[in-house]
Amino acid sequence: MGSGTWILALLVLQSVFDGIYGLEQEVNRRTERISGSAGDVLEDDPVGRLKVFVYELPSKYNKKILHKDPRCLNHMFAAEIYMHRFLLSSPVRTLNPEEADWFYAPVYTTCDLTPSGLPLPFKSPRMMRSAIELISTNWPYWNRTEGADHFFVVPHDFGACFHYQEETAIERGILHLLKRATLVQTFGQRNHVCLKDGSITIPPYAPPQKMQTHLIPPDTPRSIFVYFRGLFYDVGNDPEGGYYARGARASVWENFKNNPLFDISTDHPTTYYEDMQRAVFCLCPLGWAPWSPRLVEAVVFGCIPVVIADDIVLPFADAIPWEEIGVFVAEEDVPKLDTILTSIPIEVILRKQRLLANPSMKQAMLFPQPAQPGDAFHQILNGLARKLPHDEGVFLKPGQKILNWTAGPVGDLKPW
Amino acid sequence: MKQSAGQHPNRRPYSAAVPEEAAALRPPSFLFWSAVHVLCCLVSAALGFRFSRLLFLLLFSPASHHHNHHHHVHLLRQPPAAVIPFPPPPRPDLPPPPPPPTVAGRVGVGRHGIRVRPWPRPDPAEVARAHEILVRLQQEQRLRYGVKDPRPVIVVTPTYARTFQALHLTGLLHSLMLVPYPLTWLVVEAGGVSNETAALLAHSSLPVVHLPFHEDMPVLWNDRHRFEARMRLRALRVIRERRLDGIVVFADDSNVHTMELFDEIQKVQWMGALSVGILAHSAAPDATAKRQQRASEQETSPLPIQGPACNSSGQLIGWHTFNYLPYAKKAATFVGDGVTVLPTKLEWAGFVLNSRLLWKEAEGKPNWARDLDEVGISGEEIESPLDLLKDASFVEPLGNCGKKVLLWWLRAEARYDSKFPSRWVIDPPLEIVVPAKRTPWPDAPPDLPYQRIANEGGHVEKHVSKKVRSYRSKRSSRNKKKHETHVDTQVSEMSSAQEK
């Protein structure tokens, strides 16, 4: 009888533990922690890990430009303005430049807008150069490192190449004076002139309130398989196709316009955000530049992003394991997109949805006002903190000069 | 060159860019090359195609490795042999770069082909797989966000065999097949269990309890509403006897139900009330009725709704019922009348109950519910489920306190003189067949005297069998007696119309 009761007790204990384990599994089934190549760093708190000094530039570099055109606060390049505002009131800001690890110069280079709202980058190199000249003459911190412990936010199409057209951007290359600085930019493509090592890739700005107001109940069944709204051919600038998006968007249209699983069109529905929440996959193909706000929208609305952009570098790539969250399709595989998407195992899709449901993932893509823990501002600071401590090459030896102040196209040398 | 508005701004026209940049750099060569550019544009305009491409093809050898890529895929547009970045005038000191450009790696700038596979049609196997994926994902969504511990649903439907039964019952059947919860369907049929209804119900895989109700459905709408209430009581008694567990929904076969309804009713504790949209349609073909209806619709709200009324804190304070005034003269009185069918003040469809409310003994059963055995006896008329309760204030308002309309009430029956669809067979043939007034058959005399029909109507009542179809002639002859004048005027209109 004794052994019988022991066995019974063991069985009871085992079932209890199984129950607890099952509960844990249940909780884990809901969301999964996101950890990228740098580890589980999405929820790190940058306060106390770095100090940032914000240069007080004359308002012609920032406030006056914004005052001239307040539309800059709403377009997808608004991150530069919001980053400045965030840093001014953040606990990582220090007023003592001697103890600063990083230096920030607020120059709004993407705020010269056409009447229809598109930024013109033609004056941006001169503006940036003029700001750097100002910094280097009025403070000693630029010259002692030639900018290696400075960072700049350059959210335009091709970053610090300051042009919207890829060939011209490649020809120009990154502004020479920014050669040693850290660039915080939205553009990211491997083996590309306009992405230098050590840059921090950020998501484009998407208005968080606007997205919040369009949320629908999460139990609304996802019944659209693939969703996309946008251009396939840019008839204004590339009427025959082949240049825009390297022909990938046109290929999507030609192959899948008759496919019932693909809800793709050039419409502008008012229910765009609601439709994304009813879709399983959202296409995020490249346009004139490889990045797009669609990625942010897809992540916020829980739709698995299908990224069609070869060699793209996605935001915060060291903190977020994009391979596990999104689906990457090579541009040459676009004709087989339906086969690729329908042959993903269901467990993998469920896991991707679980990762996307993690609130820290959504928070990391947004620039809310006021800033919240875990949002894109904090991810940028975390990225900067991970680059500390600065290595030996940052501080120049006395008399050492690396930058050539007259390099670059002649037009850039004119004063701004 | 305008860019379209949208999520992603297009690029600006090149013409804005190039002169600004180039002008800053080299004035004399710029002038030369812009002159060449203008000349080329004029020549192209004259020829009708961009001959500069032809020129580049002849002058520069093709070094593109894009061709190798694309051989196995049909190209919608052929890339030019020399893939030159388009279209600024080439600067003299810079030789036109052959692709790939200066960056290493396989992604190149410049013109790419648009890859289209030879047969861009959906593969049915893939579409089926995609639907399987969607089903599984929706199941997972329901597990995550939907109702926890869903209770089974018991659906009560009164029905009888008639022209539109197949239409209504099949619609309801398909709706119920989509409900993701375990479901029991109690179908109460007036006139006993018939083969037609059984055949329709056999199309589903739902557990159906087919209950006979051994009285015939009356003809007048008021009688029919009360009759249906008695049929539903019969079903409730069966639920009580068998102690079926779940949430009772009164789904009439002609109503339209949304799937959210079945999710919403899971919230009910004991008895809940929903908002029902009333589709009181008018089938009258004459224009005057339509005009009147449109005018009346503009005055009142666009859609009448029956349901609970709440105060601002979400508590039930009363009921929205149907407003009969606009329809005072135009209500249908008998089934098959061609005018608007009106609902009762509070339709059964707008209420749901926990089946334990009906049981003799159930734990937690509230005392504000009457015992089912006492309801309906000694000729008591049950008009709405509120008669099952002692106190109606305990009813829970569902659907965001009645603001969300989750089902639609509709009564649409075939007109009394409508023809059967052509492939229907009446077997065995009826003893007496009277041609319909509205659709005169080609070989029948145009006008039958009313006296003869009235006499024959008497005969028909005696000989008629229980078959449904003979029911029609009985009904039509009886109705002709009642509405002689009405039909007369219609017929004279029809004949005058025909003469034209």
Interface residues (C-beta under 8 A of the other chain):
Chain A: R30 T114 S116 G117 L118 L120 F122 Y164 Q165 E166 E167 T168 I170 Q189 R190 N191 H192 V193 P217 P218 D219 P221 R222 S223 F225 R229 G230 L231 D234 V235 G236 N237 E240 G241 G242 Y243 R246 G247 A250 S251 E254 N255 F256 N258 N259 P260 L261 T266 H268 V280 G287 W288 S292 P293 R294 D310 D311 E331 E332 V334 P335 K336 D338 T339 L341 T342 S343 I344 I346 I349 L350 Q353 P409 V410 G411
Chain B: M1 K2 Q3 S4 A5 G6 Q7 H8 P9 N10 R11 R12 P13 Y14 A17 E20 E21 A24 L25 H69 V73 L76 R77 P79 P85 F86 P101 T102 V103 A104 G105 R106 V107 V109 G110 R111 H112 G113 I114 R115 V116 R117 P120 R121 P122 D123 E126 V127 R129 A130 E132 I133 L134 R136 L137 Q138 E140 Q141 R142 R144 Y145 G146 D263
